[in-house]
Amino acid sequence: TCALPIYLPQVRPRADGRWYLRGLVFNILNPKAVLAWMAAFSVGLGPEDGWAAVLAATLLCVGLTIVNATLWAWIFSIPRLMLGYTRIRRGVDAAMAGVFAAAGFGLLRSAAAR
């Protein structure tokens, strides 16, 4: 258990879906996400693929982004899950920092080996 009290942000719920739309646009226009999808395109599409394949892959990526954003919005709209996450947030952040540090180290090692 945590010795400090945990305060959840006081956000007024909106029935018109503006928070969802803002989050969705934020995720779709996120430059890191765009670069990640471009990397996926470079792996999945070849130079011989036409515009139809690029359009299909783009629509698939947008669809996956919408599903992902919707799922996370739904999960974090449940008060018990929000409270649970606030309790384990530091551990999750530390674990993810370790994962990204290991990935970065692997990239550096791979580049040095060339």
ZIRARA-V643728 format. One line per field, one symbol per residue. ss: DSSP state (h for helix, s for strand, l for the rest). A space follows every 10 residues. Layout:
# ZIRARA-V643728
ss=???
This chain:
# ZIRARA-V643728
ss=llllllllll lllllllhhh hhhhhhhhll hhhhhhhhhh hhhhllllll hhhhhhhhhh hhhhhhhhhh hhhhhlllhh hhhhhhhhhh hhhhhhhhhh hhhhhhhhhh hhhl
